[in-house]
Amino acid sequence: MRITIYTNGQIAIPAKIRRRLDIKPGDSMTFFMDEEHKEIIMCKSTSVQVVLDSFSALERAKHTGGTAEYGAVQQGHRKVN
């Protein structure tokens, strides 16, 4: 899907995408840039935080010899506060 960048640098996320990804006004977005390929990946910040929390839990589990939390993260059942 193509979008237009306005003269002030803003973009509009099409309604179809906002609905599918449950993006609401006021939601925070995170951008990841690949300068070599001139690509940008945009994610809901809450989704990014879930991934970061999962990696943190996995790292903690590796250093503590594994925990129930580690198994929950592997199965995708980690509770997000």
GIPEHU-V378653 format. One record per residue. N is the residue number from 0. D_FIRST is the distance of its C-alpha to the first C-alpha in whole Angstrom. Layout:
N:D_FIRST
N:D_FIRST
This chain:
0:0
1:4
2:7
3:10
4:13
5:16
6:20
7:21
8:18
9:17
10:13
11:12
12:10
13:9
14:12
15:10
16:9
17:13
18:15
19:14
20:14
21:17
22:17
23:19
24:21
25:23
26:21
27:21
28:18
29:19
30:17
31:18
32:18
33:19
34:21
35:22
36:18
37:17
38:14
39:14
40:14
41:14
42:16
43:18
44:21
45:23
46:21
47:22
48:26
49:26
50:25
51:28
52:30
53:30
54:31
55:34
56:35
57:35
58:37
59:39
60:40
61:41
62:43
63:45
64:45
65:43
66:43
67:41
68:39
69:38
70:38
71:36
72:33
73:33
74:32
75:30
76:32
77:32
78:33
79:31
80:33
